[in-house]
């Protein structure tokens, strides 16, 4: 039971996924399309990876933040929950809009989530599961009530389209979940997070950071593109996916036979099959959709979760494991007792209200940017009477909190 302040006491708090959503760019790129640009073929790609097509953000206006925002809006819609009540936004990404500001802050602004803290999480393809673990800890500790966890990527912008070893693998997209505090037992049962930085060079974008800032030379030598030792990553992935799944089940006190669904990171069908082999799970208990999306990095697990739900593959009280690996090297797994709250009656006018709220968020953002420019030109360091008036007006707008 929630207390008078609307919070659950710590011993009764559970972190549940209550909303989910995904977004992909419009343009589908098939293996046949790739045959036109690199020396590859559909048969090789399908037999070595399982991938048949991927979505690529060819429109420059489609970015990691726009995809993340669309996925987050869809998740809020499923939960019928207003952005203004979200208190934390975690965006996992390896293709952020900028070094800073965080992509999460741009999403926060686009959603009009005026009460939310926001930050990016960098753990490559494992990032979404890291985010789930973090959000769950914040919720069960009483530090947060409503957290958006987003995995969003436009890795196509970091791929060397002349390198057949990597360009055939990746796709763009985003997935998001809303996690909420509840007194209903279940939700996130356990998590496992791991890292082995000694393998950092196996999968890396060498330049563009503080170690190797951008120069004409780094650009000319392609150091801003993804470099990967595919075979080494393959060996690492099959080992850690098995170990992390076993560990997270143990922590949750579950046997493999109690598992109802595994959603593994969608990188390569051979990695999925080989890492899941020893759990003796029937095929229908391991969700695979990489044939349609390729490896969307940190977005792959939430996109797969959305599709699994749409296909009715998750039922109340099902035991779900999500497990991923990626650059870092990193790996992560989480075990979840699926317990989505009963569907609420959503009034017909809600869709209109939602789009009006997002429209207001856009106006608010534009006004704040404009007002900063005005403030900068009118308010002197010493301050003056007119400047004071302007500053106060602007401050009152900044404090607007949409319900
Ligand atoms: N088309 C045709 N031939 C190709 C292609 C291609 N696209 N790519 C490589 N080949 C060739 C190679 O040149 C090689 O030829 P050779 O024997 O004459 O040298 C041959 O195919 C076999 O190459 P391998 O690298 O041994 O192929 P492998 O079976 O290992 O598959 C792959 C390569 C798909 C990259 C695999 O190693 C893999 O999936 N590794 C894991 C990668 C991964 O998941 N990365 C993402 C991590 S998530 C993140 O954090 C972003």
Boltz pocket constraint, residues with backbone or C-beta under 6 A from the ligand:
constraints:
  - pocket:
      binder: B
      contacts: [[A, 39], [A, 40], [A, 41], [A, 44], [A, 45], [A, 48], [A, 49], [A, 124], [A, 125], [A, 126], [A, 164], [A, 165], [A, 168], [A, 203], [A, 228], [A, 229], [A, 230], [A, 231], [A, 233], [A, 234], [A, 237], [A, 267], [A, 268], [A, 295], [A, 297], [A, 325], [A, 326], [A, 327]]
      max_distance: 6.0
